């Protein structure tokens, strides 16, 4: 904003009294000061003699006055107890004759300085000087610029304005706010976003006294009685013309008088004081008007001046640009958050013989995207694949690469490849995505029947296994090279997974930071798990959800340098007494033998009520298997919360459900399975396929 100073000092001798700006710009020549002679003014004019100030005594040649102190001190120095109040009304300069009928000069009381009551019209109030306006605009725009989201910016505008510039403010914004270059469809609607008013008044001693509001006061601005929270800007209407004009206008101007009823609602325009006590300022963003702000002063307070329109314009411009950027930032943050959320599993699967829990923490709330991921993938034979990985960086690109690698890992898991083969194919996929696409990954397959786990690692931190007794150990898994290096062989190890144990997979953001190295963090994690397990006793493992929360509590204030992905698996396993397993030769008698074996197993488990359904479905699935198989067919029954039946053969082609015609002799087996079973499916293996179905117990 260009400064237009208004001088209240006497012009120096020889200057044209009408040329106030020239008096300000000229620099007086140094001269010897004598007692009683007017002192130089800091802004280029001459100040009043010390004798002319009320309540002061003349100063001698060796006495330092407050004016001389203000010249030597900084421009923004705060007044001390010895200095006069910089915001008090300044006396009328000498040489200006009093107007006819004007009141005699008198000292304003503290109550008058507070509310403006009792002061003659035209008496200078705070912010009457252009220097005050510039300092206020600078401080207000800095406060507005501190906001990062929409509410913070609007609140910054209100707090910076009330009570320094106005007694109250109303902020209207478009609903919905346009984002970027998109063109809004439909009518322009303004919603009252926030109102603010003076909640308390200053006491004469410098304290604050609450404003009692026992009942509606006519002197109040009546903000609480405004009911028009929404208003539609009609094309060609008065409000539309004011908003298109962009420049702030006084409320008593013809354009504003016609626009205020449309903005505030019918009958509400009487709440707006007249005589230039209100300013209506459009809020214009980068490309379009996004709202309006209404600045109000009480009727008994001094009215706004013409220069205050420039102040309102600066406040409106900075606020509108800040709101525009906040909306853009909010949209980008929403897109990034949605991208990250869809890249991660929405819900963990309910796998047989294992319980799962997970956590994900972004590196910062302002950047909720990253390359860390976790996954749990059900596999044939009641197994489950546990995956955790970390793509280099935490940006939109890292999140996109993470999504591609996670999809590839799910596809490879569906082929039931060994863990080392999955990492090998992930390495090839990362090289196809780019030469600098690096990632670490740990892939583990848990078998609840054999109580074993097979793990392959690609440059990832090793997992930690918490035993039932409370002992925590870091598993010795070959580290391997990160994914994307190329030409590296990965190695898998098979370890025991006892029932009741908990396996913790994590990314390096949990154990590594600027304050500690990765191995120190891993040791702290192991100690934290052991200490948590001691709280529940040696015979009861800690709950999974609470365990994940305790693990994250080990992070200090300076330990969040990277994203954190955490996957915890509690191994329950399947007892050998709940498993029945047979080999059947591919011959015509195999279906009948399968029915007899299933009947005996159900009788041993006390599930005779399922005998008819199981015999029928087992007979159909085994018949389809032995028709094309060349090697022995496997039949396995698992008793968990459901009864699961699995039939495997060496034929890779998967069966498909189809509607058999009336003349077909076959093709109805899978139709019966689909109608009677709770769930069913077929999975291709490296050695053939498995067809399975489940029945409720």
N, C-alpha and C positions, 0 to 999 in steps of 0.2 A: 504494500500500500504506500502511495506517495504521501509524504508528510506535508500537511498544509498548516503550518504553525499559526496559532492565534496568540498574540502578545498582549499581556496585561501590564507590561512595564512601560515606563516612560521612554519615548524615543530619545536618543542622544541628541545633544545640541547640534543644530545644522541639518538634521534629517527632516524629511517631509513627514509631518504627523500622519498623513493619510497613507504613507507607504510603510505600513508596519512590517511587511516582509523584508523591505530593504533595510529597515533598522535592525532586523534580526541577523541579516547576512553580513552586515558591515562589522569589521573588527576595530575597536577603538584603539587609538595610539596610546602607548604607555605614557603615563603622566604621573607627576608627583601628587600623592593624595594628601589632602589637608583635612583637618577636623571639620566636620559639618558638611563637607562636600559629598555629593552622592557617589556611592561606590559603584564600580563597574558591575554590570549584570552578567551572570555566566553565559547567557544566550546572546550577548552582544549589545543589549540596551543598557539602561541605567536603572539601578534599584532605588527603592525609596530610602530616604535617610533613616538612620536608626531611631531618631527621635519620633518619627511618625508612627511607630509600631506601638500598639496598645500594650501597656504593662511592661515596657522595656525602658531602660535608662540609657542615656547617650554613652557611647563608648569612646574612649580616648584613643590617641594614636597608637598606644601600645596594647590595646585590647583587641582580642580576636573575636569577631562576631560569628554568629551561626551562618551568615551568608558566606563569609570567607571560608568557613569550614566546609560548606557544601561545594565550593569551587575546587578545593584541594582534594576532597574525598571522591570516591568513585561515583559514577552516575546513578548506580542502583543501590547505593548505600542505604541501609535502614536508619531511620531517625533514632537518635538516642534520647535520653531523658532531658538533656540540655538543649536539644534541637526543637524547633517548632514542628507541629504536626504538618507533614507535607501535603495532607489532603484537606487542611482547613481552608475555608474561604479566604481568598486574598483580598486586601483592601483595594478600593478603587484608586487608580493612579492619580497622582496630583496633576493639577492643570486641567482636569476634565470637569467642567462645571456641573453641578447637580441638576438633574432634570426637575422641571416644575412639579411640585407635589410629591417628590420623592421623600422617603423616610430618612431621618438623620442616621448617621453611622452608629452602629452599635455592635456589640460582640454577641455572636450566636452562642446559644447554650448547647450543652451536650445533647439534649433531646432534639434540638433543631438540627444539629449536625447529623444525628442519627436518622431522622425521618424526613428532614427537609421542611417541616412545618414551621410556620412563622417567619420564614425568610422571604425577603422581597422578591418579586419576579425578576429574573435575570441574574440573581446572585450566583457567582461561580460556585459550582459544587465539585466533588471529586471527578477526575477524568475530564475536566474542562480544557486542559492543555493537551496539545497534540503529542507532546512527549509522553504524557500519561497514557494516551490512547495507544501509542506505539508499543509501550512496555506491556500494556494489557494484552494487546493482540499477540505479541510474541509469547507471553506466558500462556495465554489461552490456546494458541495453536500447538504449543509444545505439549500441553496436557491432552489435547485431542489426539495428537499423533502418537501418544503412548498406548492408545487402545489398539488391540489386535483383532477383536471381533466386533460385531455390530453393536451389542449392548454396551461394551466398554467405550466405544467412540461416542455414542449418543449420551451416555452418562458423563463423559468428559466434557462434552459441549454444555450440558446443563450445569455441572458443577463449576465450570469456568465462567459461566455467564451470570449465575445467581449467587450472591447478590451484587457482585462487582459492577455488572453492566445493566442488569435489569432485575426487577423484583420477582418476575416469574417468566417461565418459558414453556411453550408447547411445541413439541416436535412431531410432525406428521411424516410418514414414509409410505411409499407405494406398497401395495399389498396385492400380489407378491412383488418383491423387488426384482427387477430385471438383472440378469447375469450376463456380463460381457457384451457381445454383439447381438445377442438374441433379441428378436423383436416381439414384445409382449402382444398377446392376442386378447381382444376384448377391451372393455372400458378401463380407463385409468381410475383406480380406487386408492384413496389415501386413508391410512389408519393412524389414529393417535398412538404413537409409539411410547412417548414418555412425557410427563409433565413434572415441573419442579417449581417451587416457590420458596420464599424466605421462611424457614421454619422457626426462627428465633431472632431476637434483636439484641444488639450489643448494649450493655450497661455503660453508664458514664464512667465507671471505674475500670473498664476494659474487660469485664466478665461478660457472661451471656445469661440472659433471662429468657425462659421459655415463653412462647406466645400462647396465652390461654385462649382456647377456642371452645367455649361452652356451648355456643349456638352460632348459627350463620351470622356473619357480620357483613353489613352492606359495604363496609370499607374494604373487605377482602375482595380478591379478584374473582372469586367464584369458580375456581377451577374444578372443585368437586362436583359442581352442578352441571358441568358439561356432559351431555349425554350422547353427542354425535361423535362416536369413536370412528365411524366410517363415513366417508363422503365420496361421492362419485364426481369426478371432474368432467363436466359436460363439454363436449366440443363446441367451441364458439362462446362458452360462458365467460363470465367475468373472472372466475378463478383461473380458468384456462389461460386467459390473456395475461394475468399477472404472473403466472408460472412461466409462460413463454417469454415474458419480458426479462426474466432472470434477475434483474436488479431489485434490491429491497426497496420497499415503499412504505411511507407512513400510513398508519391505519386510517387517518382522516382524509387521505387522498380519494378522489372519486373512484378510482379503480379498486382500491382496497375496500372502500365502503360497500361496493357492490359484491366483492369477492368473499368477505368475511361471513355473511349469512350462509353462503354455500359451503364454506369450510367448517364453521362451528355449528351449523344447524340453525333453523329458524328460531328467532328469539334470543339466541346466544350473543348476538352482536352487541347487545346492551351491556354485556360484561366487559367489553373492551373499552378502556378509557379513551377519551378523545384528546384533542389538542396535542397531537404528536406524542402521545404517551404509549404508543404501540408501533412496532415495526414488523411488517410481514416480509420475510426473506425466503425466496425460493432456494431449494437445495438442488444444484445441478451437478451431476456426476460427469464422467468423461464424455458421454454421448447424449444424455437426456436428463430431464428433470426427474429426480427421484423422491422429492418431498418438499416440505416447507417448514419453516420455523417462525414462530410468533413470539417476539420479545415484548414484554409488558412492564410498565411501571405504574405504580399507584397514582391515582388522580392528584393526591396532595404532594407528590414528588415532582421535581423539575422535569420538564419534558425532554425528549430526545432532541438533539441538534442535527444539523445537516451532516456534520462530520461523523455522527454516529451511524449514518447509513453506510459509510465506508467500513466501519468496524463490523457492522452486521454482515456486510458482503464478504469480508475476510473470514469471519466465523463460519458463514454458510458454505463458502467455497472449500475451506479445509475440511469441514465436516462431511460434505458430500463426496469429495474425493476419497476421504478415509473410508466412508461407508461403501463406496464403489469397490475399493480394493479389498475390504473385509468380506464383501459378498463373493468376489472372485476367489479369495483365499478359502472361504468356507466351501465353495463348490469344489475346488481342487482337493481340499482335505476330505470332503465327502466321497469323491471319486476314488481317492487313494484308499480310504478306509473300506469302501465297498470292494475294491479290487483285492485288498489284503484279506478281507473276511471271506470272500468267495474262494480264494486260493487255499484256505485252511478248511479242514473238515468241520462241518456245522455241528455234527453229533458223532461221537465215537460209537462204533458198532458194538452190539452185544454179542461177544464171542464166547464160545463154550470153554469153560475151564480157566478163564482169566477175567479179571476186572481192571478197568482202565480209567485213568484220570489225566487231564492235560491242563496246561496253562500256556498263554502266549502274552508277552509284554513287549510293546514296541520300544524302540530306543528312546523316543520322546513323544509326548502328547501332540506336539506340533508336526511330527513326521511319523505317521502311523503306518508306514510301509517299510518292508524289509524283506530279506531273503531267507529267513528262518521258517522252517515248516516241520510238521510232524504228521504222522498218519498211522492208522491201524487198519489192516486189510485182511478180512477173513479168507482163509485158504481151504482147499479140500482136506478132508480128514480131520475136521474140527481144529485145524491149526490156525494161527494168526501171525501175520507179518507186522512187525513193529519198525517204523521208519522215523528217523529224525535227520534233518539236513540243514545246511547253512550255505546260502549263496553269498559270495563276496559283495559287500556293500549293503546299504539299506536305502534304496531309492525305488522309483517306479520300474526302472529297468530290472533291478534285482528281483522285485516281486514278480514281474512277468516271466523271467527265466525260472524262478522258483516254481511257478505254476506249470511251466512246460516240463520241468524235471519231475515234479510230483505226478503229473499225468502219465509220464513215461514209466515211472516206478509202479503205478497202479496197473498199467497194461502188462508190464513184465511180471508182476506178481500174479496176475490172472493166468499166466502161462505156467505157473508153479516152477519157475526156474530156481536153481540154487542161489543163495545170497551172493556168492562171488560172481556169478553170471549176471545177476541184476546190476551190480556195480559196474561190471565191464560194459554192459549196454548203455548204462547211464553216462559213462565216460565218453563213449562214442557219440551219444546224443549231444553232450555238452560241447564237443569239438565241432559238431555240425552247426551249433548255434553261434559260434564265434571263437576266435583264438584266445580271447581273454575272459571266457566264461568259466570261472573257477568256482568250485563248491566242495564242501565236505559232506559226507553222508555216512550213516551207520544203519545197516539193514540186518534185522534179526528175525528169525522164524521160531516160534514157540509151538511145541507139540505137547498138548496136555495129556495125551495117552502115555507117551514114553517119558514125560517129565524131563525133556531135554530142550535145549535152545541152541540154535546155530546162528553165529554172528559173523558178519564180514564188515570191515571198516575201511573207509576211504578218507584218511586224514582227519578224522573226527575225534573229539575227546572221548576217552573210554567210558563205558557205562559203569554204574555202581550198583551192586547187588546187596540188598539188606535182608539178612536171614531172619528167621522167626525168633531166634533167641536174642536179637539185638545187635549181632555182629554185622558190620558193614565192610565190604571189601570192593576194591577197584578191580574189575575183571581184566585179566591179561589178554588183550586182543591185539593182534598185529595192526599197527596204525595204518600202513599203506599210504599211498599218495592221494592227493585230492583229485576229485573228478574234474576232468578237463585237461589234465596233464598229457594223457595219451601214452600208449605203449607200456602201460604198467599192469602187472599181474596182481590180482587181489586174492587174498587168502582168507578162508573161513575156518572157524574153530567151533567145535561142539562141546557144550558145557552142561552140567547138571542144573536143573531148574526146580529145586525142591518146593513142595507145596507150602504155602504160607510166606514164601520169599517175595520180595518186591524188587523189580528191576527199574532203575531210573535212567532214562535217556534224556539228554539235554544238549543245548548248544553252548558255545564258548562264552556267550554273553553272561551266563550264570556264574562262571568261575574265573573269568579273566577281566581285568580292568586296568586303569592307569595306576591303581594302588597295589596291585598284586599280580603275579604271573599265574599262568594257567595251572601249574602243578600245585602251587600254594592254595589256589582256589579249590582244586579237586580234593585236597586233603581236608580243607575246611568243610566241604560238602559231605565228605565221609563222616567227619566228626559230628556234624549236625544231624545226619541221619541216625547215627548210633545214639546220640543223646535223646532224640525224639522217640526212638523205639524203647528206651529205658522208662519212659513215662507211662507206657501202657503195659509193661511187664513182659516177661519172657515168653508167655504162652499166648499173647494176643498182639497181633501186628497193629500198628497205628492205622487209623482210617486213611484212605487214599487222599481224599480231598483235604483233610487237615494236614497230611504230610506234605502235600504240594505247597500249601500256604506257609508251613514252617520252613520249607526250603527257600522260598522266596524272601522270607524275613531275614535271611542271612545277608541280604544285600544292604550295604550301607548307603549313605547319601551320595557318595561319589563313585558308586559301583555300577551305574547304569550308563555304560558306554556303547552298548550294542543291544540288538534284539535278543529276546530270550524265548526259546521254545522248550517246553518241558513235557515229557510223556512218562507216566508212571504205570507199571503193569504189575498187578498182584496175581501171582500164580496160585490158583486153586487146584488145577489139574483134574484128572478123571481117575478115580480109583480103579485098579485092575478088575475088581469084582463087578464093576459097571460096564465092562467091555466084553463083547463076544465077537470072535474073529474066526473066519473059516476060509478055506480054499475049495473051490468047486471046479471040477473038470468040465470043459466045454462039451457036454453030451446031453442027450435028450432027457436023461434022468435028473439033471441038475436042478430044475425048478422044483420037483417034488422033494428032493433032499433039502433044498433051501427052506421049504415050508416047514418040514419037520424040525430042523435046527432052530428056526425062529420061534416055533411053538414051545420048545423046551426052554429056551432062554427067557421067554415071557413068563412061563410058569415059575421059573427060579426067582424072578424079580417081583412076582406077585402082580403082573400086569395082564391077567387072563382076559380082561374085558377088551383088550386091543388085539386079541388073537385073530379074529376073522379079518379085520382090516389089514393087519400086517401080512398075513398069509397071502391075501389077494394081491397086494401091492408088490410084495417081494417076488411072487411068482411072475408077475408081468415084467418087472425090471430085469430079473435074471433070465427070463426067456429071450428078451431082446439082446442081452449080452452074449449068451452062448450061441446065438444064431450066427454071429459074425466073428467071434473071438477065436483065436488060434492057440492061446495059452490059458492057464487056469484063471478063473474068475474069482475075485475076492468078494466076500460078504462080511460086513461088520455092523453090529448093533451097539449103540451107545445109549446108556441111560443117564441122563442129566435132568434138567428141569423139563425136558421133552425127550421123546424117544426118537432117535435118529438112526436111519438105515442108509448104508453106503454100499454101492455095488460098483466095482472097478473092473475094467477089461483093457485089452491092448489095442483097441480100435480108436483112433483119434477123432473120427467123425462124431459130432454131437447130435443127439436125437432132437427132433423138432416136433412140437405139438401141432397136429393137423386134424382136420375134420374128415373122418373116414366116410366114404360113400356106402350106400346100402348094399352094394354088390361086393365090397372089399371083405376079404377073409381076415385081415389084420388091421393094424393101425389104430386100435382103440386102447392100447395099454397105457400110454401117457395121458390119454383123456381121463381114464379112471384115476390115475395118480393125481392129476390136477384137481379133480373133484373131491377126493377123499383126504388128501394130505393137507397139513397146515401150511407147509412150504415145500418146494422141491426145486431142483436145479441140476445142471450138468456142468462140469468143469473139465477142460482139457488139461492133461498132464503131459510131461515129456515122454512118458511111456504109454500113453493111452488117454483114458478119460475115467471120470467118476460120476455116476448118477446117484443122487441122494434125495431123500424126502424125510420130513419130520411130522410126527403126530403128537398131539397134546396128550399128556398123561392123565 
